[in-house]
């Protein structure tokens, strides 16, 4: 009954049209499919930023993530973010700047396309889904800018990152 809409902008250039449609149908045919809007791929970063600016919360429940720049970009805009407390984005996501979904189990990384059991990733079960729902409700109640997220994002500007690299090679 919550008055929310999930916007998904999840174009994957490695999937063919049929595979992408299969993923979209999985979401759209779910129990809450009427509250899900799948956004088409846009041409520019500026367009992505405009869409992100319209969103209230960035929701990133992932099994594993290489960095999750999108979450950091949402923080830079002062948006609340919800992330699994697992994988690379834990380098910048904390309980001060994010709503964290605790992961208590891992499973073999298997999707039948790219991952065939080499390594592990976070297991997303009922507990994680419940945490996500609660975090979304909490974000809906909270007003104002995510100042801690903005501060965190400022630490990871291109200039700051380049300066740290230069410090380490000198």
BADOMI-352708 format. One record per residue (C-alpha): x, y, z; residue number from 1. Coordinates in nm, 4 decimals, always signed. Example, Ala and Ser with C-alpha at 12.3 -4.5 7.8 and 13.67 -1.06 7.14 Angstrom:
# residues 2
REC        c1        c2        c3    n
REC   +1.2300   -0.4500   +0.7800    1
REC   +1.3670   -0.1060   +0.7140    2
This chain:
# residues 170
REC        c1        c2        c3    n
REC   +0.0000   +0.0000   +0.0000    1
REC   +0.3017   +0.2308   +0.0181    2
REC   +0.2873   +0.5094   -0.2371    3
REC   +0.6202   +0.4403   -0.4033    4
REC   +0.7501   +0.3671   -0.7507    5
REC   +1.0705   +0.1814   -0.8313    6
REC   +1.2589   +0.3239   -1.1284    7
REC   +1.5056   +0.0850   -1.2843    8
REC   +1.7728   +0.1931   -1.5264    9
REC   +1.9576   -0.1309   -1.5698   10
REC   +2.0587   -0.1667   -1.9312   11
REC   +2.3226   -0.4374   -1.9662   12
REC   +2.5203   -0.4192   -2.2937   13
REC   +2.6323   -0.7806   -2.2468   14
REC   +2.2797   -0.9240   -2.2682   15
REC   +2.1008   -0.9830   -2.5956   16
REC   +1.7506   -0.8425   -2.6497   17
REC   +1.5802   -1.1641   -2.5391   18
REC   +1.7776   -1.1868   -2.2162   19
REC   +1.7107   -0.8220   -2.1344   20
REC   +1.3390   -0.8677   -2.2016   21
REC   +1.3409   -1.1736   -1.9750   22
REC   +1.4837   -0.9622   -1.6897   23
REC   +1.2345   -0.6823   -1.7508   24
REC   +0.9441   -0.9282   -1.7502   25
REC   +1.0692   -1.0787   -1.4250   26
REC   +1.0263   -0.7370   -1.2611   27
REC   +0.7159   -0.6207   -1.4439   28
REC   +0.5266   -0.9471   -1.3898   29
REC   +0.6060   -0.9557   -1.0172   30
REC   +0.3435   -0.8906   -0.7518   31
REC   +0.4440   -0.5220   -0.7426   32
REC   +0.5074   -0.4910   -1.1168   33
REC   +0.2590   -0.2063   -1.1476   34
REC   +0.4884   +0.0023   -0.9247   35
REC   +0.7990   -0.0626   -1.1351   36
REC   +0.9056   +0.1638   -1.4206   37
REC   +1.1917   +0.0458   -1.6402   38
REC   +1.3712   +0.3438   -1.7891   39
REC   +1.5389   +0.3163   -2.1279   40
REC   +1.9093   +0.3660   -2.1739   41
REC   +1.9983   +0.7319   -2.2188   42
REC   +2.2740   +0.8782   -2.4324   43
REC   +2.4576   +1.1106   -2.1938   44
REC   +2.5802   +1.1284   -1.8362   45
REC   +2.3884   +1.4546   -1.8046   46
REC   +2.0626   +1.2675   -1.8734   47
REC   +2.1537   +1.0055   -1.6132   48
REC   +2.2208   +1.2833   -1.3607   49
REC   +1.8821   +1.4410   -1.4364   50
REC   +1.7066   +1.1111   -1.3672   51
REC   +1.9053   +1.0552   -1.0483   52
REC   +1.8191   +1.4069   -0.9322   53
REC   +1.4467   +1.3244   -0.9610   54
REC   +1.4793   +1.0118   -0.7462   55
REC   +1.4286   +1.0232   -0.3713   56
REC   +1.6525   +0.7280   -0.2811   57
REC   +1.9163   +0.5172   -0.4540   58
REC   +1.8490   +0.1473   -0.3956   59
REC   +2.1410   -0.0897   -0.4611   60
REC   +2.0859   -0.4369   -0.3151   61
REC   +2.3661   -0.6267   -0.4840   62
REC   +2.5202   -0.9670   -0.4363   63
REC   +2.8606   -0.8271   -0.5366   64
REC   +2.9737   -0.5003   -0.6817   65
REC   +3.2940   -0.3771   -0.8408   66
REC   +3.2633   -0.0227   -0.7023   67
REC   +2.9047   +0.1069   -0.7358   68
REC   +2.9804   +0.4521   -0.8702   69
REC   +2.6071   +0.5147   -0.9040   70
REC   +2.5644   +0.4939   -0.5250   71
REC   +2.8483   +0.7413   -0.4736   72
REC   +2.6942   +0.9722   -0.7347   73
REC   +2.3609   +0.9603   -0.5491   74
REC   +2.5453   +1.0504   -0.2279   75
REC   +2.7110   +1.3429   -0.4070   76
REC   +2.3589   +1.4704   -0.4836   77
REC   +2.2655   +1.4433   -0.1175   78
REC   +2.0346   +1.1467   -0.1749   79
REC   +1.9815   +0.8652   +0.0706   80
REC   +2.1212   +0.5311   -0.0463   81
REC   +2.0433   +0.1738   +0.0504   82
REC   +2.3170   -0.0832   -0.0105   83
REC   +2.4112   -0.4334   +0.0888   84
REC   +2.6877   -0.4205   +0.3482   85
REC   +2.9083   -0.6372   +0.1301   86
REC   +3.1613   -0.6041   -0.1495   87
REC   +3.3538   -0.3093   -0.2910   88
REC   +3.1196   -0.0242   -0.2005   89
REC   +3.1908   -0.0935   +0.1677   90
REC   +3.5064   +0.1107   +0.0989   91
REC   +3.2835   +0.4213   +0.1136   92
REC   +2.9402   +0.3107   +0.2401   93
REC   +2.8978   +0.3272   +0.6186   94
REC   +2.6076   +0.3349   +0.8605   95
REC   +2.6603   +0.7141   +0.8767   96
REC   +2.6061   +0.7834   +0.5055   97
REC   +2.3927   +0.4866   +0.3977   98
REC   +2.1205   +0.2476   +0.5007   99
REC   +2.2993   -0.0868   +0.5059  100
REC   +2.1446   -0.4255   +0.4423  101
REC   +2.3310   -0.6762   +0.6554  102
REC   +2.4359   -0.9948   +0.4812  103
REC   +2.4797   -1.2992   +0.7015  104
REC   +2.5412   -1.5662   +0.4378  105
REC   +2.7306   -1.6056   +0.1156  106
REC   +2.6746   -1.8478   -0.1684  107
REC   +2.8582   -1.9653   -0.4778  108
REC   +2.8602   -1.6963   -0.7437  109
REC   +2.6464   -1.8529   -1.0145  110
REC   +2.4246   -1.6927   -1.2779  111
REC   +2.4705   -1.9403   -1.5619  112
REC   +2.6115   -1.6725   -1.7941  113
REC   +2.9216   -1.5087   -1.6468  114
REC   +2.9632   -1.6761   -1.3105  115
REC   +2.9797   -2.0523   -1.2764  116
REC   +3.0606   -2.1006   -0.9097  117
REC   +3.4005   -1.9354   -0.9026  118
REC   +3.4043   -1.7373   -0.5801  119
REC   +3.1185   -1.6292   -0.3583  120
REC   +2.8720   -1.3439   -0.3398  121
REC   +2.6162   -1.2218   -0.0893  122
REC   +2.3102   -1.4351   -0.0399  123
REC   +1.9930   -1.2263   -0.0650  124
REC   +1.7165   -1.3904   +0.1363  125
REC   +1.4054   -1.2979   +0.3297  126
REC   +1.6026   -1.1129   +0.5985  127
REC   +1.7725   -0.8891   +0.3414  128
REC   +1.4424   -0.8193   +0.1648  129
REC   +1.2820   -0.7251   +0.4991  130
REC   +1.5737   -0.4937   +0.5789  131
REC   +1.5430   -0.3312   +0.2364  132
REC   +1.1714   -0.2673   +0.2878  133
REC   +1.2336   -0.1147   +0.6325  134
REC   +1.5134   +0.1059   +0.4988  135
REC   +1.2890   +0.2261   +0.2165  136
REC   +1.0169   +0.3146   +0.4670  137
REC   +1.2726   +0.4921   +0.6880  138
REC   +1.4001   +0.6948   +0.3918  139
REC   +1.0451   +0.7945   +0.3055  140
REC   +1.0006   +0.9353   +0.6588  141
REC   +1.3315   +1.1225   +0.6637  142
REC   +1.3556   +1.4699   +0.5211  143
REC   +1.6584   +1.6618   +0.4081  144
REC   +1.9879   +1.6129   +0.2417  145
REC   +2.2244   +1.3244   +0.3144  146
REC   +2.5076   +1.5540   +0.4313  147
REC   +2.7238   +1.2589   +0.5372  148
REC   +2.6859   +1.1159   +0.1875  149
REC   +2.7908   +1.4471   +0.0318  150
REC   +3.1002   +1.4584   +0.2573  151
REC   +3.1879   +1.1022   +0.1608  152
REC   +3.1474   +1.1731   -0.2103  153
REC   +3.3754   +1.4772   -0.1766  154
REC   +3.6532   +1.2450   -0.0587  155
REC   +3.6331   +1.0574   -0.3908  156
REC   +3.6507   +1.3425   -0.6433  157
REC   +3.8805   +1.2910   -0.9401  158
REC   +4.1235   +1.5492   -0.8005  159
REC   +4.1378   +1.3829   -0.4587  160
REC   +4.1855   +1.0381   -0.6105  161
REC   +4.4607   +1.1621   -0.8419  162
REC   +4.6357   +1.3327   -0.5492  163
REC   +4.6291   +1.0085   -0.3455  164
REC   +4.7740   +0.8162   -0.6393  165
REC   +5.0510   +1.0726   -0.6782  166
REC   +5.1266   +1.0529   -0.3042  167
REC   +5.1649   +0.6783   -0.3269  168
REC   +5.4035   +0.6821   -0.6240  169
REC   +5.6281   +0.9586   -0.4902  170
